[in-house]
Amino acid sequence: MIGWMQKHKKYLIITIWISTIAFVGAGFVGWGSYSFSSTSNAAAIVGERQISIEKLQREYAKLYNLYNQLFNGSLDNEQAKKIGIEEQALNNLISRALRLNYAYDLGLRVSEEEIVNMIASMDTFQNNGKFDNEIYKRLLADNQLRPKDFEEEVGESLLLEKLNVLLEIPLTPLETQMMSAAYFTEDHIKIQILRQSDILFTPTSEAIKKYWEENQDIYQTERGYEILSVLISPNQIQADEESLKKYYEDFKNQFLDSNGQLLPFKEAREQVLEKYKDAQAEKESLKEYISLRKGENPNAKTSVIYEGDTHYEVELLNILSQTKEQSTIKPIKTKEGYITAKVIKIIPSEPKSYEAAKLDATEDFINFEKAKLLEEKAKAQLADFKGIDVGYLSRESRIKLEGLDEQESQEFIAQLFTKTQAKNYIFLKDKIILYEILDQRLKNSDIMAKNLDFLTQSGMQVKSRLADVALMEYLLKTYKIVRKI
């Protein structure tokens, strides 16, 4: 329920998952922050609870982090504003505050002892299996978190956990039977595959340009970074025998055989050489980083990197996307060696001209029109298509259907069991599958009995979601919400 810590280079980010809402100390890395204007310290008041500007900042940073991963590290504040991350962050906290109000009104409470015990049990703050107060304070400080705020979040998390347990509603026998019918039904079907590649369509230049004009926001140049960088390759490092032997003595535990026994220096020498060169390259790169940060590095080379350039490591591009102009990034290990860089200028993405976007727009337009024509063909043939009988299929079927690869077969089966029509069609990437259900049957009782636990869990999840929607509707009517921003 509560927490894991992810270690990445020198950065430590503490994340506490609280009812699927993560509390992430991400602001300190220099991205995902937002300035919220308000006449007071409150972003909103929900019932008897106040949502502070600080909480909203943290929730915004968490959501920014999640979306930035979806955007492959290219999200900026302007895009975040368009997506509405600020509104989402506030809505998340309001939803949380509504539940906390309700839990408190039901008489649920969390003691200081419970909070202390929970924090003390977190591996994140332990040293040799015991809670270490110095580690606790340091990690919170590193993540710009005050112990008071952190402990309050832990207490709220525990309170919501108690509420969740209280709201768990078991399945009735009738609901179990209904779930059995839903999960263990087998459909006897026939199918016919229509392929987009069989559709002929030749676009006119006018139609392509019109399509581009209507969708030109899609066609953007890649974001770029003008950087000063220094690459230190392990191959540049010279190694004498004395240095290698000293490194071997200092790090013997790295050189073990398959049985966990220490390898003699002679047998381990090639491994020692490789690790020594790597370690020295990292040290040299740290020196370059310091001089680059001071603006005193004569070895730095100027280059321009664009996102999507496969020549560069994904990690480097992700870090660049989170870095501001004139910032220096610490050494990153790549295939070529350790690279450190200073971002001189960020080159924003911008709409492409028609000529630059024409090839992509043409391909997209052709696919778009072919998809429309393919669907028209599917509708025309659906009423009396012949098809191929593929026998009985269930949700768990793991077969390769004729004319489809394994992934397409699984995607078709997954969509099939969401349909309510006995005769219809299903879209795949570049195909449409006409289908007709000829018959249905239930799996035998032995199979159903073996999967009873899975069935019960799935049913509980569905029932819990429905109950949660009803609860939220009730809470919105019960507690007054005052938004301050």
Buried (B, 14 or more C-beta within 10 A) or exposed (E): EBBEBEEEEEEBBBBBBBBEBBBBBBBBBEBBBBEBEBEEEBBBBBBEBBBBBBBBBBBBBBBBBBBBEEBEBBBBBEBBEEBEBBEBBBEBBBBBBBBBBBBBEEEBEBEEEBBEEBBBEBEBBBEEEEBBEEEBEEBBEBBBBEEEBBBEBBBBBBBBBBBBEEBEEEBEEEBBEEBBEBBBBBBBBBBBBBEBEEBEBEBEEEBBBEBBEEBBEEBBBEBBBBBBBBBBBBEEBEBEEEBBEEBBEEEBEEBEEEEEEEBEBEEBBEBBBEBBBBBBBBEBBBBBBEBBBEEEBEEBEEEEBBBEEEEBBEBBBBBBBBBEEEBBBBBBBBEBBBBBBBBEEBBEBEEBEBEEBBEEBBEBBBBBBBBEBBBEBBEEBBEEBEBEEBEBBBBEBEEEBEBBEEEBBBBBBEBBBEBEEEBBBBBBEBBBBBBBBBEEEBBEEEEBEEBEEEBBEBBBEBBBEEEEEEBEEEBEEEBEBEEBB
